[in-house]
């Protein structure tokens, strides 16, 4: 994405402006000293890196969930479209898992929102640690999460989610915290809204059973 390279792009542009100005100074024999353009080039180059870094930082903040440190829903949509284009070109497989905490309202009511926030942060850590670095782990909102699994079959995605489900079940025993999830593969002939709707339907089915993973393969 652009913000990842903003510093390099702006710094390069600044350097080119400075070099161009210096060249015109010599070509047109304007009475500026070469040292002046050297200083201008340096300022533009360093300024580009600084401004680019700020742009990148602000963009990351706008795409990050404050409580859990995971990516937020806005970033999820951006990356889902990007990953879909990439997977289509490379014929790589792509799956989406929608995840929800079972009975989270009851936990909040019993233990308070502070404990609830701590549990969500702990769950986010488990999700992040058990996903690949190329996967997009997102806080969808409230007690819902989503993961974009890239370069993985739906069967492998289910194995990952089953491992996560088992870890969650044992990690928060005093609170009896469990999760349910629905997993769907992204088919090239289906749009993204349909993908998410099918994932939601799978999640709804899983939540009727609780502590369950439902996979849609067709």
C-alpha positions, 0 to 999 in steps of 0.5 A: 500500500502507498503509505508503506513507501511514502517516505521513500517516494517523497524523499526521492521526489525531493532529491530529484527536485533538488538535483533538477534545480542544481542542474538548471542553475548550472545550465542557465548560469544563474548566480546561485552557489552549488552549495545552496542546491546541495542544502535544498536537496538534503532538506527535501530528501530528509523532509520526505522521509520524515513526512512519509514516516508521519503519513505511514504512522497516521495510516496505521493508527487509522487502521488499528483497533485501539483495544486489541492492537489488531487491524480494524474492519476498514483495513479488513475490507482494503486487504480483502480486495487486495488479497483477492486480486493477488490470489486470482493472479497467482491462483493462490487460495484464500479463506475468511474466518468470522469469529465470535465469543460465545455468551460474551454479554453474560461475561461482561454482566458477571465480571464487568467491562474491564475484565471483558476488555482484558479477555478480548485483548487476550483472545486477540493475542491468541489469534495473532500468535496462531496465524501466519504473518501474512494472514490479516487478523482483525477485530471486526467489532465488539466481541467479533473477529475476522481472519483472512487466511492467504495461501491456505486451503479451507481444510487447513484454515479449519485446522488452524481455527480448531487449534485456536478454539482449543487454546481459548477453551483452556486459556480462560477457564475461570470465565468459561470463555469459548469461541465459535467460527464460520470459515468460507473459501473465496471463489473467483466467481463470487463477490466479496459481499456474498463471501462475507454473507456466507461467512456470517451464516456459517458463524450463526450456525456455529453459534447455535451449537457454541464452541464450534467451527463450521466450514463451508466448502462449496 
